């Protein structure tokens, strides 16, 4: 494999050249997985003049692109009659939160489980609107089953 004059790979040399071309950024986000993409999009939507997204892989997706376990959230129902998103059924949020606590075997932070259970659907809807389509996702897990 050829190396650059600095001793790195050609890809590293190209990345260094590209990074040197960007002299100013309002926001720098390191990591191009779902969290990094969300941070970069949020910064741009909040008015950042220039957002720089860096990822060691040279593309976006990070581990999120390779994950087969999915995204844990209580999905929001279809939009209501007034055009806004409806709230998820209260029992779904409660059951999902209980499942999170049970699977954490006493080590889960209650406030974080509450936040994921109550706000995860909003995050999933945001991801679908800005990052990737959630169509075709399927519900898995005991908290969504109809039986005990």
C-alpha positions in Angstrom: 0.0 0.0 0.0 1.3 3.4 -0.9 1.7 6.0 1.8 1.7 9.7 1.8 4.7 11.9 2.5 3.5 12.2 6.1 3.6 8.4 6.5 -0.1 7.9 6.5 -2.4 6.2 3.9 -3.6 8.0 0.8 -7.1 8.2 2.4 -5.6 9.9 5.4 -3.7 12.3 3.2 -6.9 13.1 1.3 -8.8 13.7 4.5 -6.1 16.0 5.9 -6.2 18.0 2.6 -10.0 18.2 2.8 -9.8 19.3 6.5 -7.3 21.9 5.7 -9.6 23.4 3.1 -12.2 24.0 5.8 -10.9 26.8 7.8 -14.0 27.9 9.7 -17.0 26.0 11.0 -19.7 27.2 13.4 -20.2 23.6 14.7 -17.9 20.6 14.4 -19.5 17.2 14.9 -17.3 14.1 15.3 -19.0 10.9 14.3 -21.4 10.2 11.5 -23.7 7.7 13.1 -27.3 8.5 14.0 -26.3 10.6 17.0 -23.8 12.6 14.9 -26.2 13.0 12.0 -28.8 14.2 14.4 -26.4 16.7 16.0 -25.3 18.1 12.7 -28.8 18.4 11.4 -30.0 20.0 14.6 -27.1 22.5 14.5 -27.9 23.5 10.9 -31.7 23.7 11.7 -30.8 26.0 14.6 -29.0 28.4 12.4 -25.4 27.3 12.4 -23.8 28.9 9.4 -21.4 26.1 8.6 -21.5 22.6 10.1 -18.6 20.2 9.6 -19.3 16.5 10.1 -16.2 14.3 10.6 -16.2 10.5 10.5 -13.1 8.2 10.5 -14.9 5.9 8.0 -15.1 8.6 5.3 -18.9 8.2 5.1 -21.9 8.4 7.3 -23.8 5.7 9.2 -21.3 4.7 11.8 -22.3 1.7 13.8 -25.9 2.6 13.3 -25.6 1.5 9.7 -24.4 -1.9 10.8 -26.7 -2.4 13.7 -29.3 -5.1 13.3 -30.9 -4.5 16.7 -33.0 -1.5 15.6 -34.1 1.5 17.5 -35.9 1.2 20.8 -39.0 3.5 21.1 -42.7 3.5 21.4 -43.7 4.6 17.9 -46.3 7.4 17.6 -49.6 6.4 16.0 -50.5 7.9 12.6 -51.4 11.6 12.5 -54.6 12.5 14.2 -57.7 14.1 12.6 -56.3 17.6 13.3 -53.2 16.8 11.3 -50.8 16.5 14.3 -49.2 13.3 15.6 -51.3 11.6 18.2 -49.9 10.5 21.6 -49.0 6.8 21.9 -51.3 4.7 24.0 -50.5 5.3 27.7 -50.2 1.5 28.4 -47.6 1.2 25.6 -45.4 3.8 27.2 -45.8 2.3 30.7 -45.1 -1.3 29.4 -42.1 -0.1 27.5 -40.7 1.7 30.5 -41.2 -1.4 32.7 -39.5 -3.5 30.1 -36.5 -1.2 30.0 -36.2 -1.3 33.8 -36.6 -5.1 33.9 -33.9 -5.6 31.1 -31.5 -3.3 33.0 -31.7 -5.7 36.0 -31.7 -2.8 38.5 -28.9 -0.8 36.9 -31.1 1.4 34.7 -31.4 5.1 35.5 -35.1 5.7 36.1 -35.2 9.2 34.7 -33.5 8.0 31.5 -35.9 5.1 31.1 -38.8 7.5 31.7 -37.4 9.9 29.0 -36.9 7.1 26.4 -40.3 5.6 27.0 -42.2 9.0 26.9 -40.1 10.8 24.2 -38.7 8.0 22.1 -41.6 8.1 19.6 -40.9 11.8 19.0 -37.2 11.0 18.4 -38.2 8.2 16.0 -40.5 10.6 14.1 -37.7 13.2 13.9 -35.3 10.5 12.5 -37.8 9.5 9.9 -38.4 13.1 8.8 -34.7 14.1 8.6 -32.4 11.1 8.5 -34.0 7.8 7.3 -37.3 6.2 6.6 -38.7 4.1 9.4 -41.2 2.4 7.1 -41.1 -1.3 7.3 -39.9 -1.3 10.9 -41.6 -4.1 12.9 -42.4 -4.2 16.6 -40.5 -6.6 18.7 -40.2 -7.2 22.4 -42.4 -8.4 25.1 -43.7 -4.9 26.0 -45.6 -4.8 22.7 -47.1 -8.3 22.9 -50.8 -8.7 23.8 -50.2 -11.6 26.1 -48.4 -11.8 29.4 
